[in-house]
Amino acid sequence: MPFNSFGFILAFLPVTLVGFFVLGRWHHRWAALWLVAASTGFYAAWRLPDTLLLIGSIGFNFAAGSAISKAGAGPSGRAVFAAAVAANLGVLGVFKYWDFLASVTGMPKVGLVLPLGISFFSITQIAYLADARAGLAQERDLLRYTLFVTFFPHLVAGPIVHHAQLMPQFALPSVYQLNLANLARGVALFTFGLAKKVLVADRLALLADPAFEAAMVGGTPGLVQAWTGLLAFTFQIYFDFSGYSDMAVGLARMFGIELPVNFDRPYRALNLVDFWRRWHITLSAFLRDYLFFPLGANRRGELRGYANLIATMAIAGLWHGANWTFLLWGTLHGVLLAATHAWLRAKRLMWRREPLRVGRGVASVLTFAVVTLMWAPFRAGSWDPCANLLLAMAGQRADGSPFVPNRTQFVTLAGSAVLATIGPAASRLVDDWSVDTGWRGPALASIAGLLLASCILSLRETTQFVYFQF
């Protein structure tokens, strides 16, 4: 049941909200149980068999976390932790990577359908197990743990939530009382996210998909179509995923829950380090805390730290998908991140002056160009389409008739570029304007109302979010 569907907006969401706050007036656990049931039903609406895997994963990891907490930091605790993490990675590996490994090793393929959101709920629980081993997490309430994992705003595609961010909030009595300010802010933020998806990302897909499809079937798109398609995807994936994240944060806020912000205008970044502090922020935090630091970070020297960074980003690439092009995308980001860190370190030693505005502008443009080029293997999915697209962008060859964007397509692409680079962050806009006692509060409500009406009128068919495939 996608967020951008009539069933979700007009039925599931209002029923879930009303049930939660009505039950919350009598008993908090009834309200929590209602939200668990609603979230499980939300997930089951896609594929019912996947729900059994989700429930099994929750039961297994809750039991494993309890056993790790009881065993402490001794050998038995380490053994349980290692076995539990191996089990999580094993299940994820079978569903997500078996056929990829089979294509490399010659093993038979099984053709399993990837359960929706398995990467997200797997790493969320692995992080919980790691914290249980470190003595930072000890949850004895199965209902609250289940609500932490299944809470429907973040279940399918994030933001990736740390247990310490979410579990204590469900223990607050104020969460179970309707707060009209939270409801209004949540609705406004959800609406802005929905508009990003329906009014911007879905229209950009109409420009991006034909270019990549032409490259995929063996042809080579023209020079203009290739560049237009890659630029369109660059903005499509941003508005699609940041739109989902805004909707998730807005939905949680309707229930009085604060989820972490996942995007902060990443295409304004001055370098790749800055980009990854702004793009998919919760994934960056997870990679840092549960992969880069355990690998040793830079405790054994700068060169070892750069190697660990490259390895972390290579694994991040494979987390996105079982494909060589995802590995290439992650590894390239790792290499360039290491080079950026080295350059920033050298620059600090050479001079301390802040760069001029012109220099900052050039740095931002170069960073955007690098990020855009690296979206080519990410979107292409395999070597040949990626090569075909890059050849077309270099003007090497082209098949078919020349492509020229029409006025609507050009305005869509140019408008999305302006919004992505100089537009305000939706979460910041909602927070600032909602507390304004002057004209801006009513203006925000009016804009949100118009956007919501436009989105509903545009919901002719439900389109999948890009990150659902991960």
N, C-alpha and C positions, 0 to 999 in steps of 0.2 A: 504494500500500500504506500506508494510514493507520496512525499509531501505535496507534490504538484499535481494532485488528483482531486476530483470532486468528492470522491468517497472520503478522503482524508479531511479535506477542509470543511465540508458541510455535514459530515456524520461522525467520523471517528473522533476528531479533535473536540468538538463541543460536548459530545457524550462523555468522553474521558475526563474532561475538565469538570463538568457538573458532578459526575459521580465521585471524583476525588475530593472535591471540597464539601460536598454534602456528607459523605462518609467521614471526612476529617473532623466534622463538628461533633461526632459521637465518639469515634475511636481512631487514633492515628494508625494503628496496625491494620484496621479494616481498609483505610484509605491506601496504605502502602500495598496491601494485598490486591486491591482493585487496580492499582497502577501496574503491578507486576502482571496481572492477568491481561490488562489492556495492552501492555508492551509485548507480551508473548503472542497475543492475537495479531498485533501489528506485524510481527515478524512472520507468523504462520501464514499471513495473507499471500506471501510470495510462493513458498513451497513448504507444505506441511511437513514432509520428512526432515527438512533441515532443522525444524524446531526440536526434534528429538536429539539431534546433535548438540544444539545450543543448551538444552536442559541437562544433557549428560555432561557437557563441559563444565557447566556451573556446579553441578553436584560433585564432580570429581575434584575440581580446583578448590572448592570450599573445604572438602575433606582433607585434601593435601595441605592447604594452608593451615588448618587446625593442627594437623599432625606435625608440620614444621614448627609451629609456634610452641607446641608441647615439648618437642625434642630439643629445642634450643639450638645453640651454635655448634653442638658436638657433631661427631661423625654420623650419627643416625639422622640428625636434621639435615646435614649436607646430602646424605644419600637420598632421603625422601625428596628433597628439593631437586636434585639432579634427575631423579626418575620422573617427577611430575613435569618438569620442563621438557624432558625428552618425549614424554607422552603427548604434550601439547604440540610440540614441533613435529612429532610423528604424524599426528592427525592432519595438521596443516600441510605437511609434506606430501602425504598420500593424495589429498584432494587437489592441491595446487601445483605440485611439482613432479608427480609420478610420471605423467606422460612426457614432460620435458626431459626428465632423466632417461626415460625409455627411448626417446628419439636419439639420445646421445650414446647410450650403452647397448642398444639393441634389445632391451627387455620388452616384453609385451605391454602394450598400452591398455588401460582400463576404461578410459573415457568418462571419468566421473564428472558430474556437474559441480562446479565450485559453489559451495553454500554461500549465500549472501552475507557479507560482513565478517566472514571467518577470520580474516587477517586482523580486523579491528578487535573483535572480542577475544581473540587468542592472545594478542600482545598485551591487552589490558589486564588479563588474568596472569600472564607471565610476570608482569611488573608487580602485581599483588603478591605473587609467590616470592619474588626476590625481596620485597619489603618484609614479608613474614620471616624470611630467613635472617634478615638484618635486624629483626626485632622492632620494626617500624609499623607493622600491621598485625592486628590480632582481632579478627572479627568472629564473634561467637553466635551471631544472629543470622541464620540462613536466609530469612526473609529480606533483611536489609542488604545482605550480600547479593542476593538475586536481583533486587531492585537496582543496585549499583551497576550490575552488568547489563541488565535488560532495559534500563530506562530508555524508552524508544527514541528520544531526540538524538542520542549519540550512538545508538546500537549498531546501525548499519554502516555508517561512513564517518564516524567521529563527530566532533573532536575527540581525540584520544584522552580519556579522563583518568587521572590518578585517583586512587581510592581516598587519599587524604583530602582531595578537593570535593568529593561528592558525598561520601558516607556520613560525615558529621552534619551535613546540611539536612539529611533526611531525619536526623534526630532532633531538629529544632521544631518546637511547637508552632512557630510562626509560619512554617512552610505549609501547614495544613489549614491555614486560614486565608481566605480569599483577600488578596491585596490588589485593589483596582489600579494602583500606579504600576505595579509589576505586570498586571494583565495588559495595560495600555502599551507599556514599553515593549512587552513581548510581541504583541500583535503588530506594532510598528516595525520591529526588527524582522519578524517573520515576513512581513509584506515586502520589505526592501530585498530580502533574500529571494523571495519568490519572483520578484521583478527581475532580479539579476538572471535567474534561470530562464523564465518564460519569455521575457521581453528582449533579453540580450543574448544569452548563451545559445538558446535554441535557434535564434536567427543567424548567429555566427556559424553554427554547425552547417547551415545550408551553403555557406561559402567554403568551409574547411573540408567537409566530407567529399565533394566531387574531386578535389585535387588529390586527396590521398587514395580515393577509390581508383582514379585513373592510374596512379602509380602502382597500385596493388595488382591490377589486372594485366600488368606487363607493359602498359603504355607509359608515355612520359608526358605530363601536362606541360603546357606552354610556360614561358618565363613568367608572365604576369599571373597566370593561374597558380603556379607553384608558390610564388611569394605571397600572393593573396591568401591562398589556402593555409600556409604555415602561420602567417600573421593572424588569420582568423582563429586558428586553433589555439594560438598563444593566448588570445583574449577569451576564447570560449572556455578553456579549462579553468582559467581564473574565475570568470563570472559563474561558471557552473559549480565549482567546488566551494568558492567563497560564499556563493548564494546558498548552497546547502548548509554550510557552517553557520551563516547568519540565521537561517531558519531554525537550525538546531538550538542555537543559543536563545533565540526568541521564544521557541516552544518551551524550553526549560524555564525561562523567566516567567512565563505564564503560570507555571506551577510554583513559583517562588524559589527556583533553583538557579544558581549561577554556574554556567559552564564557561570554560576558558575560551577567549577569542582565538581564532585559528589563523587569521590573516590580518596584516597591517600594511596595505598598499605595497606589495612586494615589487611591483614594476617601477617603483621610485628608488629602489636600492642603488647604492653607490658602488657596490662590489658584490661578489657572490657570498661572502660572509654575511653581509647585510641582507642579501636576498633570503638566505635560509633562516635569518632571524625574523623574517616577515612572512615567509611562505610556509604553510602547514606547520604552524608554530608548535603544536602539540606533538607532532611526529619528530620534529627537530629536538624537542626536549627529551622525548623517549630515547631517541638514538644516542643523545649525549649521556643520559643518566644510566641507561641499561645496556649500552653496547660500547660506546667510546671509552667511558671511564673504566668499565671492567676489563677492557682490552689493555688498559694501562695508560691511556691518554698520552701525555708527553712526559711522564715521570722518568722515562729512561732517555730523555734527550729529545731535541726538536725533530730530528730525522725519524726517530721511532714514532713520535707523535704524528707526523705527517703520514707515515705508513698506516698507522691505526685509523687515521681519518679517512684515507682512501678505502681501507677495508670496510669501514663503517658505511660509507656511502655506496660501495659496491653491493653490500648486503641490503641496503635500503632500496637500491634499484631492483634487486631480485624480489624484495618484499612486494613491490608493485606488480610483478608478474613474472611467470616462468618463461622467460624469453631472453635470448642473447642481446636483443636491442635494449631491454630494460637494464641488463647488466652493463652494457656500454654506457647508457645514460647515467647510471649511478656512478660508475667508475670515472667518467669524464668530470662529473661534478666533484668527485673526491679529489682528483688530480688538480683541478683548477682551484678548489678551495684551499688545498695545501699550498699551491703557488701564491694564492692571494694572502694567506696568513704570512708566508715568508716575505712577500713584498711589503705588507703592512708593518711587519717587524723591522725590516730594513729601513723603511721610510721614517719610523719613529726614531731610529738611531741617527739618521742623516739630518732631518730637520723636524721642527716641532710646530711650524706655522700651519694654521688651518688653510685648506685649499680655497682658492678663489671660487666665486659662484660659477664662473665659466668652466673651471676645472671640475667642479662638482657635476655640472650639466653634462660635460663630455663623459665623465665616469659613469653617470647614470645611463646615458645612451649606449655606451659600450657594454655595460652589464646587461641591459635589455637585449642587445643584439646577440650576445653569447647565450643567454637563457633561451631566446627564440630559436636559435639554430639547434640547440640541444633538445628542443621539443620534437624535432624531426624523427629521431629514432624512437622516442617515447610513443609517438602517435602511430608511426608506420607499422610497428609490430613485427617486422622481419627485415632482413638485409636488403632484398631486392627492391621493395617499395621505397625504402629509405634512400637507397642509391639513386633510384629513378627520380625521386623528388629533388635530391640535392643536385643531380645533373641538370635538371630543368631549371633550378634556381641559378645555376652557373651559366645558363644559356647554351648548354651543349647541344641539346636536341629537343624536339617537341613533336608530338603526334597530335593529329586532329586539328580542328579549326581554332584560330586565335580566341583567347578569352579576354573580355573586357567587362569589369564589374559595372552593373547598371547603377543608376543614381541611388536607389534604395540601398543596395549592397554597399556602395561607397560610404553613404551616410552612416550606416550601421557600423562599419569597420572603423571609420574615423571617430564616431561618437564613443564607441567602446574604448578606443585608445585614449581619448580625453578623460573619460570616467575612471579608467584604470590607473592613469598616471597622475592626474591632478585632482581627482574627485575625493571627497572626504570618506573616511571609513564609516560604514553604516552603523556599527555599534557605538562609535564615538558620537556620531551625529544624533542618534536616538537619545543617548545619555545626556548630552549637552542641552538639546532642545526640549527634552521632556521636563526638565527642572526650570526652564525659563518661564518667568511669570508675565512676560510681555507678549509680543505678537508671534514669536517663533513656535511656541507650543501649539497654538491653533493651526499655524501654517503647516507644522509637521503632521498633525492629524489630517488635515485636508489633503496633503500630498500622499500620505499613506492610503487614504480612502480612494483617491483617484487611481493610484497604482494597483490596489487590490481589485478594483472594478475592471481595470484594463487586463490584469492577469486572468481573472475569471473568464472574461470574454475571449481571451486568447487560448484557453485550455480546450482546444479542439481534440487533442490527443495527448496522452501522457508519455513524455519522453524520459528515458532513463538518465540518471545522473552518471557522469563520467566515472566517478570513483566507486560506483557500485561493482565494477569489474574487479576491484582489488580486495 
